[in-house]
Structure formats: C-alpha cells, structure tokens
Amino acid sequence: FSGGYTTVLTLFAVLFFGITLIEAIAATKLVNLASSLAATVVFAANGAIDFQIAIPLSAAMMAGGFFGAHLATRISHQWLRRSMIIIVSGLAILQVLSFGK
C-alpha cells in the first residue's frame, strides 16, 4: 500500500542520516507496516477487500519479500545501490511516459 513513499523515505534516510541502504530499507519497512495495517483496517471495515484475491496475493508478496531480504543480505552494498538506482529510475521514466494516458 506504500504508493512509493517508502522509496522516497529510503533515499532521504541514506542521504540525510548517513545510514546504509540496507538499514534505510529496514527502517522504512516499519513505516510501511504501520501504514499498511491502518489501510487494511479501513478497507476491511468498509468491505472493500476481495479475500479470494487478497490472500494469494499476500502470500506471494510475503514470499517475494522473504526472497528479496535474503538476497539483499548476500550481495554487496554497491550492487544493491546500483540495482535500486536502475529500478527506481526505470519506474520513474515509465511513470512520466504514462502520464496523461
């Protein structure tokens, strides 16, 4: 449910607090957890959750998060930083290109 704000928080944590990318990602996961729990409560209270889709999607997201976390602890910080820059830049370009469609 982050909508991308945790990516921005990660960037600011690295730039302004001088922590490593892994530490910044871990810190923003706590923020994301809190906002996701709040959103889940609001959506569930309004009957806006399709559990037939939500449960398998949640399981897949957890598996991806588990795999990504283990991968991130096994690769170098430099490789992780470069990967994040490439992926975030690519997503930003796609967002700009799709603006107004």
C-alpha positions as CSV (number, residue, x, y, z in Angstrom):
1,F,0.0,0.0,0.0
2,S,3.0,2.3,0.1
3,G,2.4,4.0,-3.2
4,G,6.1,4.6,-3.5
5,Y,6.6,6.9,-0.5
6,T,8.9,4.3,1.2
7,T,11.3,4.6,-1.7
8,V,11.5,8.3,-1.1
9,L,11.9,7.7,2.6
10,T,14.7,5.3,1.9
11,L,16.5,7.8,-0.3
12,F,16.2,10.5,2.4
13,A,17.4,8.2,5.1
14,V,20.5,7.4,3.2
15,L,21.2,11.0,2.2
16,F,20.4,12.8,5.4
17,F,21.0,10.3,8.1
18,G,24.1,8.6,6.7
19,I,22.8,5.1,7.2
20,T,23.4,2.2,4.8
21,L,20.9,1.3,2.2
22,I,20.1,-2.0,4.0
23,E,19.5,0.0,7.2
24,A,17.3,2.5,5.5
25,I,15.2,-0.2,3.8
26,A,14.7,-1.9,7.2
27,A,13.7,1.4,8.8
28,T,11.1,2.2,6.1
29,K,9.6,-1.3,6.3
30,L,8.4,-0.4,9.8
31,V,6.7,2.7,8.5
32,N,5.2,0.7,5.6
33,L,3.9,-1.9,8.0
34,A,2.1,0.7,10.1
35,S,0.5,2.4,7.1
36,S,-0.4,-0.9,5.5
37,L,-2.1,-2.1,8.8
38,A,-4.0,1.1,9.0
39,A,-5.2,0.8,5.4
40,T,-6.2,-2.8,5.8
41,V,-8.3,-1.9,8.8
42,V,-10.0,0.9,6.9
43,F,-10.6,-1.1,3.8
44,A,-11.8,-4.2,5.7
45,A,-14.2,-2.0,7.8
46,N,-15.7,-0.8,4.5
47,G,-16.0,-4.2,2.9
48,A,-13.5,-3.2,0.2
49,I,-11.3,-6.3,0.4
50,D,-11.8,-9.3,-2.0
51,F,-10.3,-12.0,0.1
52,Q,-10.2,-14.5,-2.8
53,I,-7.6,-12.2,-4.4
54,A,-6.0,-10.7,-1.3
55,I,-5.0,-14.0,0.4
56,P,-3.0,-15.4,-2.6
57,L,-1.6,-12.0,-3.4
58,S,-0.5,-11.6,0.2
59,A,1.2,-15.0,0.2
60,A,3.1,-14.1,-3.0
61,M,4.2,-10.8,-1.6
62,M,5.5,-12.4,1.6
63,A,7.4,-15.0,-0.5
64,G,8.9,-12.2,-2.6
65,G,9.8,-10.1,0.4
66,F,11.4,-13.1,2.1
67,F,13.4,-13.9,-1.1
68,G,14.4,-10.2,-1.6
69,A,15.5,-9.8,2.0
70,H,17.7,-12.9,1.9
71,L,19.2,-11.8,-1.5
72,A,19.9,-8.3,-0.2
73,T,21.9,-9.7,2.7
74,R,24.0,-11.8,0.4
75,I,25.0,-9.2,-2.2
76,S,27.3,-6.2,-1.9
77,H,26.0,-2.8,-0.9
78,Q,27.4,-1.4,-4.1
79,W,25.5,-3.9,-6.2
80,L,22.3,-3.3,-4.2
81,R,22.7,0.5,-4.6
82,R,23.2,0.3,-8.3
83,S,20.2,-2.1,-8.7
84,M,17.9,0.2,-6.7
85,I,19.0,3.3,-8.7
86,I,18.4,1.5,-12.0
87,I,15.0,0.1,-11.0
88,V,13.7,3.3,-9.4
89,S,14.9,5.3,-12.4
90,G,13.2,2.9,-14.8
91,L,10.0,3.1,-12.8
92,A,10.1,6.9,-12.8
93,I,10.6,7.0,-16.5
94,L,7.7,4.7,-17.1
95,Q,5.6,6.9,-14.8
96,V,6.5,10.0,-16.7
97,L,5.8,8.3,-20.1
98,S,2.4,7.1,-19.0
99,F,1.4,10.4,-17.5
100,G,-1.9,11.6,-19.1
101,K,-2.8,8.2,-20.6
